Each structure stands twice: as structure tokens, then as C-alpha cells.
Amino acid sequence: MANDELIEALRDADAVRFGEFELSHGGTSEYYVDKYLFETDPHCLRLIAEAFAAELDGEKLAGVALGAVPLVAVTSVETDTPYVIVRKQAKEYGTGNRIEGRLSEGEEVVVLEDIATTGTSALDAVEALRDAGAVVDRVLVVVDRQEGARERLADADVELDALVTAEDLLADSS
């Protein structure tokens, strides 16, 4: 079901652009969802935090660095739930952590992500969390571009839930 208020807010933040864009996985697209425009907009952040909160059931939160950090932070405040940050790779200084924050063995964690295209970064975060002892079977994403992420995550026994799909976001807007 489309979240019409969130879709309107993403459009109002000019986060949906049309043209020729190269995507992080190397492919190209006729549209681009600029996560930094919606992640720096207080109205969008508030709507995202409220929508994510409605999908949660007390699990610890995890955000994928860098893009999902604002999302996990506002959702943590909205739900009064602690969170961890999953780095793309362990840092080479200080503690050398890949997972930042407190995480206990066997703890149930939901990964929050900004945009899912192929699902590679979300799956990488899930695997890092599982390697650290967490139980992860769900990723919540703001926008599912519907380009294979759901299937890739399903192959790893992870459910992808999206607040908005590309189909919803692009309807009547091109």
C-alpha cells in the first residue's frame, strides 16, 4: 500500500529526478532517488521515522553507513529503541569495529536502509550483523526500486519491506 503522504514529501523535497543516471551497482536509470535530499529534510525524516516505527516490534535497529544513519537515528528517537551502525568495512584505526554500538549475541535486529536496488549493501549489512551474532531476518527500506533486492534478500532468508516502491513513487510523475 502506497504511503501517499511520504510520496508527496519525497517529491516536494525534489528527491526524485528524471534524466540519465548511473547507479551505484554500475547500471543506469532514467530516474534517480536522491537520498541526501530526503534525508536532510526534517519533514521527510519525521514521516520516515513514524512509518518505520509503525513497522517495528521492539527489535534493535541497525543502519547502514552512511546513508541510513540519519534514518536509524530518527527512528531510534521515535521508538526509544537503541541502534547500531554497520560500516561497509571495519575501520582501520581506533577499535577497528565494523559494527558500532552495543550488540548482544542472539539479539534480534532489523536493518534500516534508504534505497534498495539490487540489495547488495543491505545483504552485506545483514551478513556482518549475523557474523557478529545477531538474528536478522528483515530489512526495512524507504524506497524499493524493484530491481532485484527483494529476491536477493529472500535468497538469504531476509524479508524486504518497503515504505514506498518505485512503482508508487513514479506513478503520475514522469
C-alpha positions as CSV (number, residue, x, y, z in Angstrom):
1,M,0.0,0.0,0.0
2,A,1.4,3.4,-1.0
3,N,2.3,5.9,1.6
4,D,0.8,8.9,-0.2
5,E,2.0,11.5,2.4
6,L,5.5,10.2,2.2
7,I,5.5,10.1,-1.6
8,E,4.3,13.7,-1.7
9,A,7.0,14.7,0.8
10,L,9.8,12.9,-1.3
11,R,8.5,14.7,-4.4
12,D,8.3,18.1,-2.6
13,A,11.9,17.6,-1.4
14,D,12.9,17.2,-5.1
15,A,14.3,13.8,-4.2
16,V,13.0,12.2,-7.4
17,R,14.9,13.3,-10.5
18,F,14.5,12.3,-14.2
19,G,17.2,12.0,-16.8
20,E,20.1,9.6,-17.3
21,F,21.8,8.5,-14.1
22,E,24.5,6.0,-13.3
23,L,23.6,3.9,-10.2
24,S,26.0,2.5,-7.5
25,H,25.8,-1.0,-8.9
26,G,27.0,0.2,-12.3
27,G,23.7,0.2,-14.1
28,T,21.9,3.2,-15.5
29,S,18.4,4.6,-14.9
30,E,16.0,7.2,-16.3
31,Y,15.2,8.3,-12.7
32,Y,17.2,8.8,-9.5
33,V,16.0,9.0,-6.0
34,D,18.4,11.4,-4.2
35,K,18.5,10.0,-0.6
36,Y,20.5,13.0,0.6
37,L,17.7,15.4,-0.3
38,F,15.1,13.4,1.6
39,E,17.5,12.5,4.5
40,T,18.3,16.2,5.1
41,D,14.7,17.3,5.0
42,P,13.1,17.4,8.5
43,H,9.6,16.7,7.2
44,C,10.7,13.7,5.3
45,L,12.7,12.4,8.2
46,R,9.7,12.7,10.5
47,L,7.4,10.8,8.2
48,I,10.0,8.1,7.6
49,A,10.6,7.7,11.4
50,E,6.9,7.4,12.0
51,A,6.4,4.9,9.2
52,F,9.3,2.8,10.2
53,A,8.1,2.9,13.8
54,A,4.8,1.5,12.8
55,E,6.6,-1.5,11.2
56,L,8.7,-2.4,14.3
57,D,8.1,-4.6,17.2
58,G,10.8,-3.9,19.7
59,E,13.8,-5.2,17.7
60,K,17.1,-3.5,17.9
61,L,17.7,-1.2,14.9
62,A,20.7,-1.2,12.5
63,G,21.5,1.4,10.0
64,V,23.9,1.0,7.0
65,A,26.6,3.7,7.0
66,L,26.4,6.3,5.6
67,G,23.1,6.7,4.0
68,A,20.8,5.1,6.6
69,V,22.4,6.7,9.7
70,P,20.0,9.6,9.8
71,L,17.1,7.2,9.2
72,V,18.1,4.9,12.1
73,A,18.8,7.8,14.4
74,V,15.4,9.5,13.9
75,T,13.7,6.1,14.2
76,S,15.6,5.3,17.4
77,V,14.4,8.6,18.9
78,E,10.8,8.0,17.6
79,T,10.7,4.4,19.1
80,D,13.1,4.9,22.1
81,T,15.0,1.9,20.7
82,P,18.8,1.5,20.7
83,Y,20.6,1.1,17.4
84,V,23.9,0.1,15.8
85,I,25.6,1.3,12.7
86,V,27.0,-1.1,10.2
87,R,30.1,0.1,8.4
88,K,30.8,-1.0,4.8
89,Q,34.1,-2.3,6.2
90,A,35.9,-2.4,9.5
91,K,37.7,0.9,10.2
92,E,41.5,0.7,10.2
93,Y,42.0,2.7,13.3
94,G,40.8,3.0,16.9
95,T,38.7,0.0,17.8
96,G,38.6,-1.4,14.3
97,N,34.9,-2.1,14.6
98,R,32.6,-2.9,11.7
99,I,29.5,-2.7,13.9
100,E,29.3,0.5,16.0
101,G,27.2,0.5,19.2
102,R,26.2,-2.3,21.6
103,L,25.1,-5.6,20.1
104,S,24.5,-8.8,22.1
105,E,24.7,-12.3,20.9
106,G,21.3,-13.6,19.7
107,E,19.8,-10.1,19.6
108,E,17.0,-9.6,17.0
109,V,17.9,-6.8,14.7
110,V,16.1,-5.0,11.8
111,V,18.2,-3.3,9.2
112,L,17.0,0.1,8.1
113,E,18.1,1.2,4.6
114,D,17.4,4.2,2.4
115,I,17.1,2.8,-1.1
116,A,17.2,-0.8,-2.3
117,T,18.1,-1.5,-5.9
118,T,20.0,-4.9,-6.1
119,G,20.1,-5.4,-2.3
120,T,23.8,-5.7,-2.2
121,S,24.5,-3.2,0.6
122,A,21.6,-4.4,2.7
123,L,22.7,-8.0,2.3
124,D,26.2,-7.1,3.2
125,A,25.0,-5.4,6.4
126,V,22.8,-8.4,7.2
127,E,25.8,-10.8,6.9
128,A,28.0,-8.5,9.0
129,L,25.3,-8.5,11.7
130,R,24.8,-12.2,11.6
131,D,28.6,-12.7,11.8
132,A,28.5,-10.6,15.0
133,G,25.9,-12.9,16.4
134,A,22.7,-11.0,15.6
135,V,19.5,-12.6,14.4
136,V,18.4,-10.7,11.2
137,D,15.5,-11.7,9.0
138,R,14.1,-8.3,7.9
139,V,15.2,-5.2,6.1
140,L,13.1,-2.0,6.1
141,V,13.7,0.4,3.3
142,V,12.3,3.8,2.3
143,V,12.3,3.1,-1.4
144,D,12.4,-0.3,-3.2
145,R,13.5,0.4,-6.8
146,Q,12.1,-3.1,-7.6
147,E,15.3,-4.2,-9.4
148,G,16.1,-7.5,-7.6
149,A,16.7,-6.5,-4.0
150,R,13.7,-8.4,-2.7
151,E,14.7,-11.6,-4.4
152,R,18.4,-11.3,-3.5
153,L,17.4,-10.8,0.2
154,A,14.9,-13.6,0.1
155,D,17.6,-16.0,-1.1
156,A,19.3,-15.2,2.3
157,D,16.1,-15.7,4.2
158,V,15.6,-12.0,4.7
159,E,12.3,-10.2,4.1
160,L,12.4,-6.8,2.4
161,D,9.6,-4.4,3.5
162,A,9.4,-1.0,1.7
163,L,7.6,2.1,2.7
164,V,7.4,3.1,-1.0
165,T,8.1,1.2,-4.2
166,A,9.4,2.7,-7.4
167,E,6.0,1.9,-9.0
168,D,4.3,4.0,-6.3
169,L,6.8,6.8,-6.4
170,L,6.8,7.2,-10.2
171,A,3.1,6.9,-10.7
172,D,1.7,10.1,-12.4
173,S,5.1,11.9,-12.0
174,S,7.0,11.4,-15.2
